[in-house]
Amino acid sequence: MSLNRRQFIQAGVLAAAGIVQATVTDAAQAAGGDITHGSRSKANVALTFHGAGDPAIATSILKLLKSTNTPITVFAVGTWLQSYPKFAKEIIDAGHDLGNHTLHHYEMKTLTAKKVDSEIAGCASELKKLIGNHGSWFRASGTQYTTPTIRKAALKYGYKNCISYEVDSQDYLNPGKAAVVKNTMAGVKNGSIVSLHFGHHDTLLALPQLLEKLHGKRFTPVTITTLLGKI
């Protein structure tokens, strides 16, 4: 998505006035497209986790986050919540965001419109059972960026925007804790949304050093809700 001439001029005026730092991504976000970052004016970053995998690792990660007073956003897979329902309340009670990451974690771009709809609806239904609502946010599975079909279905179930990310820790590749830290710190900036995963041991091992380095660079981890506010 690109800025038209009027948007470009308006964005430039606002930026010059110190009101916003407008980018093509900002324009996409305003139009309801994929959100990859928040405001660049504050040193906040959102650590977002794929909610699936070994429950023991998830428990250890949540304990670490609690001990360091670190808020996060979890995009949970519906079938994982079905298997381990206790995590829904635990995540919410700890002050974290809990969102929809589809029911089965299929590659969304390969699905029919009907299947896309059922995948989003299925996880939304599971969240409603466990926490009383469809969750704070939606992230498509199997793809960094959505399609109009995915966004249309997400909106149908109450998700105004689809949350992507701009920093990929690549922890799902199990590259070792040093690589997880390096991959994250190499790309992080004000407003960054970072992709991480519950189900990988390297993520757990990397988190203490990653949090130390983020704080050392004056970054403050926040939830997506805090990062984006009301949009």
C-alpha positions in Angstrom: 0.0 0.0 0.0 1.4 3.4 -0.8 0.6 7.0 0.2 -1.4 9.1 -2.2 -0.3 12.7 -2.8 -2.7 14.2 -0.3 -1.7 11.7 2.4 2.0 12.3 1.7 1.6 16.1 2.0 -0.5 15.8 5.2 1.9 13.3 6.7 4.9 15.6 5.9 3.2 18.6 7.6 2.4 16.6 10.7 5.9 15.1 10.9 7.4 18.6 10.5 5.3 19.8 13.3 6.6 17.0 15.5 3.2 15.4 15.8 3.8 12.1 14.0 6.5 10.2 12.2 4.5 9.0 9.2 5.5 6.1 7.1 4.0 3.8 4.5 3.3 1.4 7.2 1.4 4.0 9.2 -0.8 4.6 6.2 -1.5 0.8 5.9 -2.3 0.6 9.6 -4.7 3.5 9.3 -6.5 1.7 6.4 -6.9 -1.5 8.5 -4.0 -3.5 7.0 -1.2 -5.3 8.7 0.3 -3.5 11.7 4.1 -4.1 12.0 5.0 -1.5 14.6 3.8 1.2 16.9 4.8 4.8 17.4 8.4 5.6 16.8 8.2 8.5 19.3 8.5 6.3 22.4 11.1 3.6 23.3 8.4 0.9 23.7 8.6 -2.5 22.2 6.1 -5.3 22.1 7.3 -8.8 22.6 4.7 -11.1 21.0 4.6 -14.8 21.5 3.2 -17.7 19.4 1.1 -19.5 22.0 1.6 -23.2 21.4 4.1 -26.0 22.1 5.5 -27.6 25.2 3.5 -26.4 28.2 6.5 -26.8 30.5 8.4 -24.3 28.4 5.4 -21.9 28.3 5.1 -22.2 32.1 8.8 -21.4 32.6 8.6 -18.4 30.2 5.6 -17.0 32.0 7.3 -17.4 35.4 10.4 -15.6 34.1 8.2 -12.8 32.7 6.4 -12.5 36.1 9.7 -12.3 38.0 10.9 -9.5 35.7 7.6 -7.7 35.6 7.6 -8.0 31.8 4.2 -7.6 30.0 3.8 -9.5 26.6 1.2 -10.4 24.1 0.4 -14.0 23.4 -1.3 -15.0 20.1 -2.6 -18.4 21.1 -3.5 -21.3 18.8 -7.0 -22.5 19.5 -6.2 -26.2 19.7 -3.4 -25.5 22.1 -5.8 -23.7 24.4 -8.2 -26.6 24.1 -5.4 -28.9 25.3 -4.1 -26.5 28.0 -7.0 -24.2 29.0 -5.3 -23.1 32.2 -3.0 -20.8 30.2 -5.8 -18.5 29.1 -6.6 -17.3 32.6 -3.0 -17.4 33.7 -2.0 -15.1 30.8 -4.8 -12.6 31.4 -4.4 -12.6 35.2 -0.7 -11.8 34.7 -1.6 -8.6 32.8 -0.6 -9.9 29.4 -2.6 -9.5 26.2 -4.1 -12.7 24.8 -5.0 -12.8 21.1 -6.2 -15.1 18.3 -3.7 -17.1 16.2 -6.3 -19.3 14.5 -7.6 -22.6 15.5 -5.1 -25.0 13.9 -2.2 -22.8 12.8 -2.5 -23.7 9.1 -0.8 -21.6 6.4 -3.6 -19.1 6.0 -2.7 -18.0 2.5 -3.2 -21.5 1.2 -6.8 -21.8 2.6 -10.1 -21.2 0.9 -12.1 -18.2 2.1 -14.5 -20.5 4.0 -11.6 -22.2 5.8 -10.0 -18.9 6.7 -13.3 -17.9 8.2 -13.6 -21.1 10.2 -10.0 -20.9 11.5 -10.5 -17.4 12.9 -14.0 -18.2 14.2 -12.8 -21.4 15.9 -10.1 -19.7 17.9 -12.4 -16.7 18.7 -14.9 -19.2 20.1 -12.4 -20.9 22.2 -11.2 -17.6 23.7 -14.8 -16.6 24.5 -15.2 -19.8 26.4 -12.1 -19.3 28.4 -11.9 -15.5 29.0 -15.3 -14.2 28.0 -14.3 -12.4 24.8 -12.6 -13.0 21.5 -9.2 -11.8 22.6 -7.4 -8.5 22.2 -5.9 -8.9 18.8 -5.5 -11.2 15.8 -2.4 -12.5 14.0 -2.7 -14.8 11.0 -0.9 -18.1 11.1 1.8 -19.3 8.6 2.4 -15.9 7.2 3.9 -12.6 8.2 1.4 -10.6 6.1 -2.2 -11.1 5.5 -4.4 -10.9 2.4 -7.7 -9.1 1.8 -9.5 -12.4 2.4 -7.9 -12.9 5.8 -8.5 -9.3 6.8 -12.2 -9.5 5.8 -12.7 -12.6 7.9 -10.8 -11.1 10.8 -13.0 -8.0 10.8 -16.1 -10.2 10.7 -15.1 -11.6 14.1 -14.3 -8.3 15.7 -10.6 -7.9 14.8 -10.2 -4.4 13.3 -6.5 -4.9 12.5 -4.2 -7.8 11.9 -1.0 -7.7 13.9 2.2 -8.6 12.1 5.8 -7.8 13.3 8.9 -6.1 12.0 11.5 -8.0 14.1 11.8 -11.8 13.6 13.9 -13.5 16.4 13.9 -16.7 14.3 13.7 -18.6 17.6 11.5 -21.2 15.9 14.6 -22.4 14.0 16.2 -23.3 17.3 19.4 -21.3 16.4 20.8 -21.1 20.0 20.1 -18.5 22.6 22.9 -16.1 21.4 21.3 -16.0 17.9 17.8 -15.3 19.3 19.2 -12.3 21.2 21.3 -11.1 18.2 18.5 -11.5 15.7 16.2 -9.4 17.9 18.6 -6.7 18.9 19.8 -6.2 15.3 16.4 -5.0 14.2 14.7 -3.6 17.3 13.8 0.1 17.4 11.2 2.4 19.0 7.8 0.9 18.5 9.0 -2.5 17.3 6.8 -5.6 17.4 9.0 -8.7 17.9 8.0 -12.3 17.0 8.9 -15.0 19.6 7.6 -18.4 20.4 6.6 -20.3 23.6 7.4 -23.7 22.4 11.2 -23.4 21.9 13.8 -23.9 24.6 16.2 -21.4 23.0 13.6 -18.7 23.6 13.5 -19.5 27.3 17.3 -19.5 27.5 17.6 -16.2 25.6 15.0 -14.2 27.4 17.1 -13.1 30.5 19.9 -11.7 28.3 17.4 -10.3 25.8 15.5 -8.4 28.5 18.8 -7.1 29.9 19.9 -5.8 26.6 16.5 -4.2 25.8 16.6 -2.4 29.1 20.2 -1.5 28.6 19.2 0.3 25.3 16.4 2.0 27.3 13.6 0.0 25.6 10.5 -0.8 27.6 8.6 -4.0 26.9 4.8 -3.4 26.7 1.7 -5.2 25.5 0.3 -4.6 22.0 -2.6 -2.8 23.7 -0.2 -0.4 25.4 2.0 0.0 22.3 -0.9 0.8 19.9 -3.5 2.3 22.2 -7.0 2.6 20.8 -6.9 2.3 17.0 
